[in-house]
Structure formats: C-alpha cells, structure tokens
C-alpha cells in the first residue's frame, strides 16, 4: 500500500500521527477523532515499512475488553493470525512478566487472589493488628490500600507519608496484609503492577530483555494511566524512547486512581522533552449541535475540546425539565419508544447516570413499558438482594412458603452463623417449619447457643405477626417488614444502604397498585418471567453509569439527574473536584452521535426525604442549539 493512496483515507493530522516512526510522541485525541484507527494504522504501517516485526510492538490498552477489541481490529487490518501479538492492558502484561519469572523459578508458587480471597486476608490482617471492624470498615480499608498501590506506594512508603493518625493505622493494616499475601505466595489484583515494578527495578537483565523484545510501545487512553502504571511504562520504554501515547485530556475521569492528569503530563514532558505532539481536531462521531454543546462546558481549557464536527447538523440538544425521578423515567421510556418507532435500534440507545441508585426508577418504568434494556453495571432491580428478601417475606406471610424461609431467616443478619444454620437444618440442608420449631424447643440438644435460639424465636414471632396481618394491602405489609425485621436499622449501617432502601421503597410504590398480597406476588412472578424474554434486536437499551460507558458510543443518549448535587456530585467540594465532574459530563455528552437528551427533575427523593432540586450548572448551554422542554 502506497502512502499516497492510504493518506487519502485520513485527515492530515491523523496521517502525521500514523507516519510517526521513531522517538516519543503524544497524540491528543478528543472524542470521535479516530484514535483507535490511528493506533491500528500506525501498528500496521510500522510493519509494512519494515521498521518492526509484528511481535516487536507492545500495545497497552486501558481494559481487557479494549485489548480484545484492538486485537480484532488488528486482525482485520493485518489479515493474518494475531494470537501472539503483544496487546494487553497493564495488569495483563504485569501478570505475563511475573508468570515468566515464576516459570524460571519453579520452586515458587504463583497465585492470584480474587476479591473475596483477598478480602479474607485483609480481615485476618485487621484482626492481627487490633483494628476494630466496627471502626475500620474493611471495604474502605481495601479501597485505601488499592489507592496506595495505584500511586505506587508500598507499605513502607505509605508509612512515611501519613496524613493523620488514622492513616498510620491503615498503614499497619496494609503492611500486615501484604505480609500475609507474601506468606501465602499470592498476589492480589493491584500487585500485578507493583510486583512487576519491583522485579524490573532489581533485574536489569530481565529489563534489557524486554527492551530488546519490544522496541516499540503504544498506549491507548493515556490520560487514565495511574502513577504506578506510568512508573511501569517508563521502565518498559527502551533507550530509543519509541513511546507513542494516545489520549484525551478532557476525558480524564479516573483521578481517584492517581495524581492529577496534569501532573502526569508534566512528568511525561520532563521525561521526553523532545516528544512530538499531534492534536486531532476533527470529530466524525457527533452532529454539530452535540459537538458545540460539549465544547460549551469548557473555555478552551483542553487541547482536545475545540473540535470541528464533520457529520453536519442534527436535532437540537434537548434540555428536559420534569417533575420528579418517576416522571424522568416515564420521559426516558417514552422517548426511547418514540425513537425506536422511528427506526433507531434499542441497542443503539443509552441512558446514563452518575450513580447506580438512579437506575431503579428507570428499570421499573422500562419493565412496565416493556422496553428491552441491559445494565452494564450493577444489578437488575428485581435481582437485588433486598428485593428478593422482601418477596420471600411476603410469600411466607401469604402462604407459609417454606422455600423462602432459608432466604430470610438471617436477613437482615440475626447472628446465625454457618454452624448454627447447619445445626438447625440438619442433614437435609433445607429449612422447614419443623426445623424452626425444633430449634425453638430443643436448641440446646442441637448444640445451639442461647443467642441463636433467641434469634430463631424472634424470627418465628416476626413471621407469625406478618402472617396474622397478611390481609393488609401489600404496600403496608412491606413497610411493616422493613421496620419489624430490622431491615431499616441494618441498612443504616450498610455502605449501600441508601440504594437498597430506595429499591425497597420503589418496590413498595409498585405494590401500591394492588389490593392484596396475593395479587401483587402473582403479578411479580409474571413480570419476572417476562424479563427472561430478550428483544429480537439484541440486548436492548443500555443503562449505565457514566464511568462504565467510557469508550462506547450510541445514536441516542439520555443523561438523567442533571441537577446540582448529582452532576456535579455533592461531594465535589474543591475546584479540582468540580473540574473532574465537568469532564465526566463531557464524556457522557460525547457518547451521543445524533440525539442527546439532558433530563433534570424539580424534586427528587434523597436519603429518604423528598427535596427541591436545582438544575445543574452544566445546563447553561447556547440557546441556539438547545430545545428546552418543561414537562
């Protein structure tokens, strides 16, 4: 393929990036400017020009999904087997290096602990250093340790930079946690980066081998590189500095994983002062209206924002102001149906939100209107634990359903551990009413402690009370379950308590449409059966948080919860944090090709209370590109 012919396919700036041969280079590539095409084409051009063998190039992506998609693109472009191509995300490549090292030292074990296994190790570490779980929530401690590793801080380094007395306690937990992992010959996810760094910093021979093996390195989504990942990247880059990074400044939305992007950018410039910079300026994804709306969020602050739309005009961006979160859900469901009737496929539409809790009314309405949909993250409303628990309680109250007893006897937790439950159920390992009566009357013979007998008795009394009131309207009985079971008090201490309580409240509102518990349970069963039927067109409308949908695009995007306190989030207190929220908004808007709806509510239930809402500051968009609707 001649360069003159291939260049006709690309813009001038794209071609400059593609034809870059040696030395460091940074490509600033905004949304829809063809960054993946540039990466794929440069990879192929290095091979076609004889500058590199296909296995010489290490291409690093942000996620394993991105790596798989890049392999598919290279397969199509190169037209040959690509199984051995070095296309990985950072963790995959770290794992590969560690596996090679452990293969050379076969006496050493190599195990990677998944989330639950690592969590159990942390609980042991906390116990051994005397950290009270009631004070130090393990989930938060695990996040703090993960954050330290993302910043390249080992236990010793973490100890030297305490911000508070509390951080010193976390540092002790971190140290013991890592010691326990080492004793078990195990790594957890973030160790795949840290351990690789430690290995390469002490093994110059192995590092030289990697430099020889991969003289060219290319990196996608450069802006989301963590501090530890950049440290690894710097090690992998050989003496010729053939490092080619592609990213988007305005789409840096993972600041919680690292230092500020600008700080990392400064480090890159210091490390590679002669690096070529190419800014891609043409957006081929979105209409003029969407490009102008997304540009209006910033005042030329980022190099990749001032894009030129090459697709031409489309519909105006819709700014829809509705009554509450339920009206919001109705609006979205109605509009997706309207677009589908006009020929847009369900799978080419997406509803985006800041937090997963916002999805519950949306799921409910889409189920009611039979709009096919899929969740990229989180759980479907009716598969959530608290919803399954509530249905189990109602089933027991309605007809004594034994099949539901095991679901809720310890939900919320009543202090019945695995030993107690096995003793109650016996060899059958299936909970029945007879087992409950026996535990109440002969608990000591079964080896139960007094508190376990007390818990079973209280559960029996609760169920008896609910059964006696099963003629109540289902909504009222559900509220009774929430209070008398201790569910509300339990959720008050749960990290996802607000979200779980919201799903129960939404289920109760749905139940209000029925006069009896039996009618509601029958309708619920039919609805669950209908959910198993997929659309003939594919997976349906995508429901997702903004973070999860990064890198995707859709014909139509509905961005909901456009209110102060949601987007920008209430926790965004500093100018830097607010700027991060603005970039998050930018990412959401630029997922849209043709239609963009920004939806806000005048009131919304927050933490159990209905509150007046103020439209987001990000809705201040040019009047000539916006259609405002008050509904």
TIMAR-32696 format. One line per field, with one value per residue (C-alpha): residue number from 1; residue in three letters; z, y, x. Coordinates in pm, whole numbers, padded with zeros to 5 digits. Layout:
N
zaza = [NUM;...]
sevo = [ALA;...]
w = [Z;...]
v = [Y;...]
u = [X;...]
This chain:
631
zaza = [1;2;3;4;5;6;7;8;9;10;11;12;13;14;15;16;17;18;19;20;21;22;23;24;25;26;27;28;29;30;31;32;33;34;35;36;37;38;39;40;41;42;43;44;45;46;47;48;49;50;51;52;53;54;55;56;57;58;59;60;61;62;63;64;65;66;67;68;69;70;71;72;73;74;75;76;77;78;79;80;81;82;83;84;85;86;87;88;89;90;91;92;93;94;95;96;97;98;99;100;101;102;103;104;105;106;107;108;109;110;111;112;113;114;115;116;117;118;119;120;121;122;123;124;125;126;127;128;129;130;131;132;133;134;135;136;137;138;139;140;141;142;143;144;145;146;147;148;149;150;151;152;153;154;155;156;157;158;159;160;161;162;163;164;165;166;167;168;169;170;171;172;173;174;175;176;177;178;179;180;181;182;183;184;185;186;187;188;189;190;191;192;193;194;195;196;197;198;199;200;201;202;203;204;205;206;207;208;209;210;211;212;213;214;215;216;217;218;219;220;221;222;223;224;225;226;227;228;229;230;231;232;233;234;235;236;237;238;239;240;241;242;243;244;245;246;247;248;249;250;251;252;253;254;255;256;257;258;259;260;261;262;263;264;265;266;267;268;269;270;271;272;273;274;275;276;277;278;279;280;281;282;283;284;285;286;287;288;289;290;291;292;293;294;295;296;297;298;299;300;301;302;303;304;305;306;307;308;309;310;311;312;313;314;315;316;317;318;319;320;321;322;323;324;325;326;327;328;329;330;331;332;333;334;335;336;337;338;339;340;341;342;343;344;345;346;347;348;349;350;351;352;353;354;355;356;357;358;359;360;361;362;363;364;365;366;367;368;369;370;371;372;373;374;375;376;377;378;379;380;381;382;383;384;385;386;387;388;389;390;391;392;393;394;395;396;397;398;399;400;401;402;403;404;405;406;407;408;409;410;411;412;413;414;415;416;417;418;419;420;421;422;423;424;425;426;427;428;429;430;431;432;433;434;435;436;437;438;439;440;441;442;443;444;445;446;447;448;449;450;451;452;453;454;455;456;457;458;459;460;461;462;463;464;465;466;467;468;469;470;471;472;473;474;475;476;477;478;479;480;481;482;483;484;485;486;487;488;489;490;491;492;493;494;495;496;497;498;499;500;501;502;503;504;505;506;507;508;509;510;511;512;513;514;515;516;517;518;519;520;521;522;523;524;525;526;527;528;529;530;531;532;533;534;535;536;537;538;539;540;541;542;543;544;545;546;547;548;549;550;551;552;553;554;555;556;557;558;559;560;561;562;563;564;565;566;567;568;569;570;571;572;573;574;575;576;577;578;579;580;581;582;583;584;585;586;587;588;589;590;591;592;593;594;595;596;597;598;599;600;601;602;603;604;605;606;607;608;609;610;611;612;613;614;615;616;617;618;619;620;621;622;623;624;625;626;627;628;629;630;631]
sevo = [UNK;UNK;UNK;UNK;UNK;UNK;UNK;UNK;UNK;UNK;UNK;UNK;UNK;UNK;UNK;UNK;UNK;UNK;UNK;UNK;UNK;UNK;UNK;UNK;UNK;UNK;UNK;UNK;UNK;UNK;UNK;UNK;UNK;UNK;UNK;UNK;UNK;UNK;UNK;UNK;UNK;UNK;UNK;UNK;UNK;UNK;UNK;UNK;UNK;UNK;UNK;UNK;UNK;UNK;UNK;UNK;UNK;UNK;UNK;UNK;UNK;UNK;UNK;UNK;UNK;UNK;UNK;UNK;UNK;UNK;UNK;UNK;UNK;UNK;UNK;UNK;UNK;UNK;UNK;UNK;UNK;UNK;UNK;UNK;UNK;UNK;UNK;UNK;UNK;UNK;UNK;UNK;UNK;UNK;UNK;UNK;UNK;UNK;UNK;UNK;UNK;UNK;UNK;UNK;UNK;UNK;UNK;UNK;UNK;UNK;UNK;UNK;UNK;UNK;UNK;UNK;UNK;UNK;UNK;UNK;UNK;UNK;UNK;UNK;UNK;UNK;UNK;UNK;UNK;UNK;UNK;UNK;UNK;UNK;UNK;UNK;UNK;UNK;UNK;UNK;UNK;UNK;UNK;UNK;UNK;UNK;UNK;UNK;UNK;UNK;UNK;UNK;UNK;UNK;UNK;UNK;UNK;UNK;UNK;UNK;UNK;UNK;UNK;UNK;UNK;UNK;UNK;UNK;UNK;UNK;UNK;UNK;UNK;UNK;UNK;UNK;UNK;UNK;UNK;UNK;UNK;UNK;UNK;UNK;UNK;UNK;UNK;UNK;UNK;UNK;UNK;UNK;UNK;UNK;UNK;UNK;UNK;UNK;UNK;UNK;UNK;UNK;UNK;UNK;UNK;UNK;UNK;UNK;UNK;UNK;UNK;UNK;UNK;UNK;UNK;UNK;UNK;UNK;UNK;UNK;UNK;UNK;UNK;UNK;UNK;UNK;UNK;UNK;UNK;UNK;UNK;UNK;UNK;UNK;UNK;UNK;UNK;UNK;UNK;UNK;UNK;UNK;UNK;UNK;UNK;UNK;UNK;UNK;UNK;UNK;UNK;UNK;UNK;UNK;UNK;UNK;UNK;UNK;UNK;UNK;UNK;UNK;UNK;UNK;UNK;UNK;UNK;UNK;UNK;UNK;UNK;UNK;UNK;UNK;UNK;UNK;UNK;UNK;UNK;UNK;UNK;UNK;UNK;UNK;UNK;UNK;UNK;UNK;UNK;UNK;UNK;UNK;UNK;UNK;UNK;UNK;UNK;UNK;UNK;UNK;UNK;UNK;UNK;UNK;UNK;UNK;UNK;UNK;UNK;UNK;UNK;UNK;UNK;UNK;UNK;UNK;UNK;UNK;UNK;UNK;UNK;UNK;UNK;UNK;UNK;UNK;UNK;UNK;UNK;UNK;UNK;UNK;UNK;UNK;UNK;UNK;UNK;UNK;UNK;UNK;UNK;UNK;UNK;UNK;UNK;UNK;UNK;UNK;UNK;UNK;UNK;UNK;UNK;UNK;UNK;UNK;UNK;UNK;UNK;UNK;UNK;UNK;UNK;UNK;UNK;UNK;UNK;UNK;UNK;UNK;UNK;UNK;UNK;UNK;UNK;UNK;UNK;UNK;UNK;UNK;UNK;UNK;UNK;UNK;UNK;UNK;UNK;UNK;UNK;UNK;UNK;UNK;UNK;UNK;UNK;UNK;UNK;UNK;UNK;UNK;UNK;UNK;UNK;UNK;UNK;UNK;UNK;UNK;UNK;UNK;UNK;UNK;UNK;UNK;UNK;UNK;UNK;UNK;UNK;UNK;UNK;UNK;UNK;UNK;UNK;UNK;UNK;UNK;UNK;UNK;UNK;UNK;UNK;UNK;UNK;UNK;UNK;UNK;UNK;UNK;UNK;UNK;UNK;UNK;UNK;UNK;UNK;UNK;UNK;UNK;UNK;UNK;UNK;UNK;UNK;UNK;UNK;UNK;UNK;UNK;UNK;UNK;UNK;UNK;UNK;UNK;UNK;UNK;UNK;UNK;UNK;UNK;UNK;UNK;UNK;UNK;UNK;UNK;UNK;UNK;UNK;UNK;UNK;UNK;UNK;UNK;UNK;UNK;UNK;UNK;UNK;UNK;UNK;UNK;UNK;UNK;UNK;UNK;UNK;UNK;UNK;UNK;UNK;UNK;UNK;UNK;UNK;UNK;UNK;UNK;UNK;UNK;UNK;UNK;UNK;UNK;UNK;UNK;UNK;UNK;UNK;UNK;UNK;UNK;UNK;UNK;UNK;UNK;UNK;UNK;UNK;UNK;UNK;UNK;UNK;UNK;UNK;UNK;UNK;UNK;UNK;UNK;UNK;UNK;UNK;UNK;UNK;UNK;UNK;UNK;UNK;UNK;UNK;UNK;UNK;UNK;UNK;UNK;UNK;UNK;UNK;UNK;UNK;UNK;UNK;UNK;UNK;UNK;UNK;UNK;UNK;UNK;UNK;UNK;UNK;UNK;UNK;UNK;UNK;UNK;UNK;UNK;UNK;UNK;UNK;UNK;UNK;UNK;UNK;UNK;UNK;UNK;UNK;UNK;UNK;UNK;UNK;UNK;UNK;UNK;UNK;UNK;UNK;UNK;UNK;UNK;UNK;UNK;UNK;UNK;UNK;UNK;UNK;UNK;UNK;UNK;UNK;UNK;UNK;UNK;UNK;UNK;UNK;UNK;UNK;UNK;UNK;UNK;UNK;UNK;UNK]
w = [00000;-00101;00140;-00118;-00158;00212;00316;00127;00393;00681;00779;00762;01141;01157;00887;01071;01376;01175;00991;01308;01307;01595;01922;02169;02055;02220;02024;02181;02052;02153;02125;01777;01624;01532;01793;01766;01388;01432;01670;01445;01130;01285;01415;01062;00897;01121;01000;00632;00620;00764;01079;01313;01320;01428;01764;01833;01918;02266;02260;02601;02647;02947;02996;02890;02681;02499;02438;02287;02059;01948;01859;01642;01463;01401;01273;01013;00923;00901;00757;00941;01266;01558;01852;01961;01921;02238;02303;02673;02942;03214;03456;03187;03090;03451;03505;03193;03320;03666;03517;03309;03617;03827;03544;03562;03936;03950;04324;04379;04376;04166;04277;04227;04492;04367;04554;04821;04888;04924;05146;05384;05406;05491;05769;05920;05892;06063;06345;06397;06422;06653;06412;06506;06202;06352;06333;06025;05758;05559;05225;05280;05404;05093;04876;05058;05010;04643;04607;04761;04516;04223;04333;04352;04734;04909;05285;05379;05157;05286;05644;05571;05442;05695;05671;06007;06300;06120;05817;06039;06147;05781;05709;05976;05824;05479;05597;05765;05473;05232;05464;05472;05094;05065;05312;05101;04781;04650;04466;04455;04150;04212;04295;03929;03871;04194;04195;03829;03903;04197;03983;03690;03917;04058;03746;03487;03279;03253;03176;02896;02754;02746;02578;02308;02272;02246;02099;02017;02279;02210;02479;02443;02685;02804;03017;03252;03329;03703;03874;03923;03562;03434;03654;03489;03145;03199;03288;02980;02745;02598;02538;02195;02365;02097;02310;02136;02363;02261;02493;02563;02831;02871;02922;03228;03471;03698;03918;04225;04090;04068;04093;03873;03500;03454;03698;03498;03177;03328;03417;03059;02921;03164;03075;02699;02625;02251;02213;01907;01984;01741;01816;01624;01554;01355;01520;01294;01556;01659;01499;01508;01787;02014;01946;02020;02337;02470;02378;02579;02901;02873;02762;02555;02871;02700;02370;02255;02315;02027;01770;01431;01363;01027;01024;00983;01157;01352;01604;01879;02217;02441;02791;02956;03298;03461;03793;03976;03924;03822;03560;03448;03398;03208;02981;02901;02837;02613;02413;02360;02235;02002;01860;01818;01626;01401;01323;01594;01734;02108;02139;01980;02273;02622;02950;03159;03525;03791;04044;04023;04264;03993;03775;03992;03875;03519;03535;03688;03412;03131;03269;03291;02933;02814;02681;02630;02832;02978;03271;03213;03584;03898;03934;03780;04019;04071;04121;04407;04740;04929;04668;04677;05056;05055;04811;05035;05344;05161;05031;05382;05519;05238;05237;05477;05186;05326;05020;05127;05489;05418;05219;05511;05841;05865;05652;05794;05998;06327;06449;06298;06165;05930;06225;06374;06041;05966;06311;06259;05910;05987;05716;05477;05449;05375;05621;05715;05977;06169;06188;06329;06592;06692;06723;06947;07171;07164;07072;07343;07217;06868;07008;06963;07184;07372;07142;06839;06995;07075;06713;06574;06821;06724;06355;06423;06613;06331;06067;06284;06319;05943;05868;06100;05904;05551;05466;05476;05144;05016;05044;05412;05482;05313;05535;05834;05719;05678;06034;06231;06066;06148;05780;05809;06104;05926;05608;05806;05868;05521;05260;05001;05249;05076;04742;04894;05085;04767;04577;04856;04853;04476;04507;04769;04531;04267;04521;04595;04266;04412;04678;04812;04871;04656;04356;04388;04415;04109;03908;04027;03913;03568;03542;03631;03363;03105;03184;03057;02705;02510;02229;01880;01804;02066;02424;02437;02567;02771;03130;03276;03496;03301;03416;03283;02937;02866;02516;02381;02153;02074;01832;02123;02477;02771;03057;03367;03707;03564;03899;04146;04395;04138;03846;03973;04267;04616;04725;04464;04703;04556;04217;04111;04204;04025;03718;03734;03735;03433;03246;03344;03194;02880;02848;02885;02623;02368;02367;02152;01773;01677;01976;02319;02596;02925;03185;03526;03796;04003;04309;04394;04694;04858;05167;05230;05200;04901;04821;04577;04312;04128;03762;03705;03620;03317;03156;03076;02704;02393;02332;01956;01988;02273;02278;02631;02746;03069;03147]
v = [00000;00332;00621;00850;00626;00547;00909;00990;00790;01008;01372;01550;01535;01167;01091;01280;01061;00738;00807;00887;00642;00674;00858;00965;01108;01219;01226;01440;01278;01405;01201;01082;01183;00830;00748;00372;00397;00588;00325;00037;00200;00303;-00052;-00184;00085;00009;-00350;-00267;-00024;-00288;-00090;-00355;-00722;-00768;-00911;-00618;-00381;-00374;-00215;-00136;-00060;00053;-00261;-00626;-00557;-00281;-00523;-00782;-00523;-00394;-00749;-00784;-00458;-00565;-00900;-00723;-00475;-00720;-01006;-01273;-01462;-01228;-01472;-01390;-01013;-00826;-00648;-00627;-00397;-00303;-00576;-00845;-00751;-00739;-01085;-01211;-01086;-01235;-01568;-01580;-01504;-01764;-02016;-01966;-02029;-02325;-02366;-02053;-02063;-01819;-01749;-01454;-01400;-01278;-01020;-01250;-01430;-01101;-00969;-01265;-01196;-00832;-00934;-01151;-00866;-00626;-00872;-00929;-00557;-00498;-00292;-00299;-00373;-00156;00143;00048;-00077;-00343;-00226;00125;-00004;-00221;00084;00283;00009;-00021;00356;00345;00075;00275;00557;00322;00328;00008;-00044;00115;00419;00450;00461;00751;00985;00968;01241;01159;00919;00725;00675;00526;00260;00190;00166;-00105;-00297;-00256;-00387;-00695;-00757;-00763;-00986;-01239;-01234;-01292;-01581;-01743;-01688;-01489;-01165;-00954;-00754;-00435;-00635;-00726;-00372;-00315;-00653;-00611;-00270;-00412;-00700;-00485;-00232;-00508;-00721;-00523;-00838;-00902;-00535;-00537;-00848;-00669;-00362;-00589;-00781;-00471;-00174;-00003;00074;00220;00322;00384;00601;00761;01015;00740;00598;00573;00682;00321;00234;00526;00413;00070;00226;00432;00116;-00069;00211;00127;00360;00465;00600;00471;00551;00651;00756;00849;01015;01288;01549;01639;01274;01210;01080;00846;01093;00886;00631;00861;01210;01481;01418;01749;01632;01314;01519;01738;01426;01296;01627;01620;01263;01317;01686;01623;01433;01512;01636;01590;01725;01564;01826;01664;01488;01227;01087;01355;01619;01986;02053;01787;01896;02261;02166;01962;02239;02488;02308;02441;02765;02616;02473;02145;02090;01825;02016;02266;02009;02059;01845;01670;01499;01813;01932;01723;01772;02028;01905;01857;02008;01839;01958;01708;01676;01401;01085;00888;01145;01132;00757;00793;01057;00839;00528;00723;00885;00560;00406;00701;00678;00304;00356;00593;00321;00351;00012;-00043;-00132;00200;00399;00454;00605;00735;00837;00946;00669;00322;00411;00637;00334;00188;00403;00374;-00005;-00008;00206;00021;-00306;-00157;-00031;-00346;-00154;-00403;-00295;-00412;-00294;-00263;-00238;-00315;-00546;-00554;-00417;-00749;-00941;-00722;-00899;-00668;-00715;-01094;-01078;-00873;-01111;-01401;-01232;-01164;-01522;-01659;-01425;-01510;-01889;-02005;-02068;-02293;-02244;-01881;-01950;-02005;-01678;-01452;-01633;-01447;-01145;-00896;-01064;-01211;-01359;-01702;-01823;-02116;-02358;-02260;-02279;-02625;-02744;-02613;-02759;-03095;-03336;-03212;-02867;-02732;-02513;-02612;-02505;-02826;-02724;-02385;-02537;-02789;-02516;-02314;-02611;-02820;-02572;-02692;-03052;-02927;-02755;-02403;-02116;-01926;-01622;-01846;-01989;-01636;-01528;-01819;-01743;-01375;-01474;-01708;-01436;-01188;-01426;-01511;-01143;-01086;-01390;-01259;-00932;-01074;-00921;-00577;-00401;-00519;-00175;-00153;-00504;-00424;-00119;-00343;-00589;-00312;-00188;-00506;-00719;-00467;-00409;-00030;-00025;-00268;-00062;00249;00096;-00055;00111;00062;00123;00425;00244;-00070;00125;00317;-00009;-00133;00194;00172;-00185;-00067;00200;-00067;-00282;00007;-00069;-00397;-00463;-00791;-00952;-01250;-01028;-00848;-01172;-01316;-01002;-01002;-01363;-01285;-00980;-01189;-01440;-01163;-01035;-01360;-01279;-01083;-00842;-00986;-00695;-00770;-00669;-00355;-00001;00033;00157;00254;00484;00736;00581;00239;00359;00527;00443;00350;00546;00542;00702;00846;00928;01025;01180;01185;01351;01679;01858;02023;01759;01480;01620;01784;01547;01682;01554;01765;02041;02175;02343;02038;01801;02016;02016;01636;01637;01868;01623;01342;01538;01586;01213;01147;01405;01290;00933;01058;01051;01204;01265;01400;01449;01616;01543;01706;01680;01958;01728;01403;01173;01189;00978;00909;01272;01449;01764;02052;02032;02298;02237;02159;02446;02237;02304;02661;02588;02810;02877;02826;02459;02364;02278;02326;02128;02183;01873]
u = [00000;00148;00146;-00011;-00314;-00360;-00327;-00646;-00837;-00716;-00703;-00369;-00324;-00417;-00164;00112;00045;00024;00351;00546;00835;01080;01111;00841;00509;00184;-00141;-00414;-00731;-01075;-01396;-01482;-01148;-01041;-00778;-00832;-00797;-00470;-00333;-00433;-00297;00034;00081;00029;00245;00546;00526;00464;00755;00987;01060;00924;00829;00469;00577;00811;00528;00376;00030;-00118;-00489;-00692;-00907;-00901;-01212;-01024;-00735;-00970;-01131;-00790;-00686;-00997;-00918;-00558;-00680;-00892;-00618;-00329;-00531;-00338;-00317;-00261;-00270;00084;00063;00161;-00170;-00251;-00378;-00129;-00238;-00234;00119;00234;00088;00271;00609;00552;00445;00764;00972;00796;00831;01207;01191;00957;01000;00794;00413;00215;-00140;-00369;-00635;-00970;-01176;-01329;-00999;-00809;-01089;-01048;-00675;-00747;-00989;-00716;-00464;-00705;-00763;-00391;-00311;-00608;-00821;-01190;-01412;-01684;-01447;-01245;-01481;-01291;-01433;-01296;-00961;-00932;-01003;-00734;-00477;-00573;-00539;-00192;-00087;-00228;00002;00298;00319;00420;00366;00699;00641;00287;00414;00647;00375;00091;-00169;-00315;-00308;-00579;-00360;-00091;-00341;-00425;-00053;-00018;-00309;-00154;00184;00035;-00200;00094;00295;00012;-00015;00360;00346;00074;00272;-00022;-00081;-00393;-00502;-00303;00010;00037;00165;00358;00535;00630;00780;00976;01100;01215;01384;01604;01653;01843;01893;01520;01456;01714;01547;01209;01362;01502;01177;00953;01143;00810;00543;00200;-00051;-00425;-00629;-00307;-00495;-00620;-00277;-00218;00103;00209;00125;00332;00618;00594;00561;00872;01064;00937;01041;01378;01676;01542;01225;00990;00688;00363;00075;-00280;-00528;-00779;-00716;-01083;-01178;-00960;-01223;-01029;-00846;-00931;-00680;-00380;-00239;-00385;-00358;-00178;00087;00141;00150;00424;00620;00588;00717;01009;01096;01058;01126;01162;00836;00625;00272;-00018;-00366;-00652;-00918;-01198;-01492;-01654;-01894;-02140;-02360;-02267;-02518;-02372;-02013;-02098;-02287;-01994;-01745;-01953;-01859;-01503;-01341;-01062;-00905;-00811;-00638;-00886;-01211;-01223;-01325;-01486;-01793;-01762;-02103;-02312;-02627;-02874;-03156;-03106;-02990;-03296;-03296;-03597;-03720;-03960;-04143;-03955;-03747;-04058;-04157;-03794;-03821;-04150;-03997;-03696;-03905;-04147;-03866;-03678;-04003;-04059;-03708;-03745;-04070;-03871;-03618;-03349;-03250;-03290;-02921;-02820;-02964;-02823;-02941;-02652;-02645;-02395;-02470;-02623;-02905;-03054;-03124;-03401;-03698;-03566;-03561;-03906;-04059;-03885;-04015;-04365;-04350;-04169;-03870;-03584;-03281;-02950;-02741;-02367;-02306;-02496;-02791;-03133;-03392;-03565;-03240;-03121;-03087;-03321;-03596;-03561;-03573;-03893;-04064;-03960;-04109;-04437;-04452;-04406;-04674;-04915;-04897;-04625;-04388;-04114;-03895;-03847;-03752;-03383;-03369;-03460;-03401;-03072;-03160;-03108;-02830;-02959;-02632;-02692;-02361;-02296;-02257;-02593;-02775;-02632;-02736;-03091;-03134;-02971;-02861;-03134;-02971;-03317;-03501;-03859;-04111;-04037;-03671;-03768;-03999;-03733;-03469;-03700;-03787;-03469;-03199;-02961;-02980;-02889;-02582;-02723;-02614;-02884;-02849;-02908;-03225;-03335;-03274;-03481;-03762;-03768;-03780;-04073;-04260;-04198;-04331;-04632;-04712;-04680;-04897;-05168;-05168;-05146;-05483;-05320;-05254;-04913;-04753;-04844;-04721;-04391;-04342;-04413;-04147;-03889;-03948;-04015;-03745;-03475;-03404;-03414;-03173;-02940;-02933;-02846;-02502;-02459;-02237;-02511;-02790;-02940;-02950;-03105;-03367;-03452;-03513;-03743;-03935;-03976;-04099;-04349;-04481;-04529;-04712;-04950;-05126;-05260;-05523;-05388;-05051;-05154;-05233;-04900;-04699;-04876;-04803;-04443;-04395;-04533;-04306;-04001;-04097;-04131;-03782;-03637;-03763;-03499;-03561;-03528;-03296;-03036;-02964;-03183;-03128;-02809;-02845;-02509;-02308;-02102;-01775;-01869;-01973;-01641;-01521;-01866;-02098;-02471;-02713;-02913;-02801;-03024;-02828;-03051;-03018;-02889;-02911;-02677;-02566;-02584;-02385;-02176;-02183;-02244;-01902;-01720;-01610;-01285;-01230;-01026;-01309;-01565;-01344;-01341;-01723;-01722;-01500;-01735;-02023;-01818;-01758;-02132;-02235;-01980;-02111;-02403;-02399;-02736;-02965;-02874;-03133;-03032;-03301;-03343;-03611;-03768;-03793;-03615;-03607;-03264;-03181;-03549;-03662;-03812;-03622;-03644;-03373;-03172;-03079;-02713;-02480;-02378;-02716;-02608;-02568;-02602;-02971;-02947;-02850;-03086;-03457;-03589;-03894;-04088;-04292]
